[in-house]
Amino acid sequence: MNTLTTKLSTEELLAIEHQVCSYGDTVHYAERPKIFSRSEGSFLYDDSDHPYLDLQMWYSAVNLGYGNPRVNNALKEQIDRLPQLACQYLHKEKIELAAKIAQSIEARFGLKGRVHFNVGGSQAVEDALKLVRRNTGRQHMLAFEGGYHGRTLGASAITSSYRYREMYGEFGDRAEFLPFPYTFRFANRDSKACEDYCVQQLERKFEHEYTGAWNPKTGHSEFGAFFIEAVQGTGGYIVPPKNYFKRLETICKKHGILIVDDEIQMGFYRTGKMWAIEHFEIAPDIIVFGKALTNGLNPLAGIWAREDLISPQKFGPGSTHSTFSSNTLGTACGLEVMNIFSESDYEKIVSQKGAYFLKLLKDLQAKHSEIGDVDGLGLALRMEMCQADGNTPNRGLADRMFQRGMEGYLNVGGKNFGLILDIGGYYKNVVTLAPSFEISYEEMDLARDLLDLVICESKT
Ligand SMILES: Cc1ncc(COP(=O)(O)O)c(C=O)c1O
């Protein structure tokens, strides 16, 4: 029997998947992987058309909701007109999208620059690495403990988790990882002391030559750039103290270290600003973006860099290339996403909904001592699961919540729902919440009820 021409049951599909799909991705984090068949707004639906409220929206790739009609239509229109084009030729959507991104950055940071597209976030990070090396001649980078910049070999080298590298050996120059100001896990949860400590760890690199990457005689440092996330994503949606990045910028400037701002997860208003770094009032040298640029509809990512770093003299024709880099479908979706952002006040929408959601999480925290911390910026929200002492990380509880949500039978108001959660953080105990910007207030109330239920049912 040719199994692929017959209509297969879920059980049959899972049995085939078990045999033919690699287990190397993250599908099998779930005890029983789910097969979804459609999506709309804030919901995914399984093959019985059973709804799952999604509170992580594909790690913040689908900020404007599943099946957003405007972005879908932009894709359809592009498919009918110019569906494919080799990236060595131009199409107007690429140019207009690059212009919108460059103009938006100039308006916010007062800097002129250029955009270079690529397919996925990790590839764009690699382009940023190339640009840093090209401009500074240095291969050594600084990055944060708990930072995440992707899984290609170069991006893994600047991502702190050894787990991502252990199986493959070293590639290129591994970054030096410094602590990120994570107040909840710092002594006495003292935000100012935490900020001071993290600044000192950076300053220490330039105290004397024996720290390993600085020559006091020439004043040269070995670091090309500091790769940062303004709000750590995979690290657990950690919001740093307000002044931290200004102090980091001062030190980096003094030592000629570029700042590469990875906005792949937090960009495009996730935190209530177009770029998360805006909250911290510094101007990056390079910005890397991806995910929500196309509302997750077609792969597209990219970098923006200051003109002097990416001018045609520095980064001439053929400096890098990828077949699908500025594909017509992705750029058409990206352009529509930028149009949508420019037509409504997303700073206000996201910060108002974020404040409402945060209040719901605080109410839950008052009820469950296992919620050690809730915090957030805009609609990037965190809920750190602990033992009943509200402090000791409780990975088991977070895992059970994730699995319970995926089972899909949480009864609220006489109706069964599933709940899509993502677990991140240093101790894998943080529920990182990235709901759609289009989530309604009723859906946020439903989220609170579902979270309450999932916590109650996962405690034992
Ligand atoms: C901050 C950050 N950088 C880089 C990446 C890698 O992007 P991609 O998965 O598209 O390669 C991610 C993905 O989650 C991310 O969150």
The ligand as an SDF file (V2000), in Angstrom:
LIG
                    3D

 16 16  0  0  0  0  0  0  0  0999 V2000
   17.3300   36.1600   19.7490 C   0  0  0  0  0  0  0  0  0  0  0  0
   17.4210   35.1270   18.6780 C   0  0  0  0  0  0  0  0  0  0  0  0
   18.4550   35.1480   17.8290 N   0  0  0  0  0  0  0  0  0  0  0  0
   18.5830   34.2540   16.8420 C   0  0  0  0  0  0  0  0  0  0  0  0
   17.6450   33.2700   16.6610 C   0  0  0  0  0  0  0  0  0  0  0  0
   17.8150   32.2670   15.5420 C   0  0  0  0  0  0  0  0  0  0  0  0
   16.8620   32.4880   14.5600 O   0  0  0  0  0  0  0  0  0  0  0  0
   16.4310   31.2800   13.5920 P   0  0  0  0  0  0  0  0  0  0  0  0
   15.7930   30.2450   14.4530 O   0  0  0  0  0  0  0  0  0  0  0  0
   15.4730   31.9180   12.6150 O   0  0  0  0  0  0  0  0  0  0  0  0
   17.6610   30.7810   12.9320 O   0  0  0  0  0  0  0  0  0  0  0  0
   16.5470   33.2080   17.5210 C   0  0  0  0  0  0  0  0  0  0  0  0
   15.5420   32.1400   17.3790 C   0  0  0  0  0  0  0  0  0  0  0  0
   14.8090   31.8010   18.2830 O   0  0  0  0  0  0  0  0  0  0  0  0
   16.4320   34.1520   18.5600 C   0  0  0  0  0  0  0  0  0  0  0  0
   15.4120   34.1310   19.4190 O   0  0  0  0  0  0  0  0  0  0  0  0
  1  2  1  0
  2  3  1  0
  2 15  2  0
  3  4  2  0
  4  5  1  0
  5  6  1  0
  5 12  2  0
  6  7  1  0
  7  8  1  0
  8  9  2  0
  8 10  1  0
  8 11  1  0
 12 13  1  0
 12 15  1  0
 13 14  2  0
 15 16  1  0
M  END
$$$$
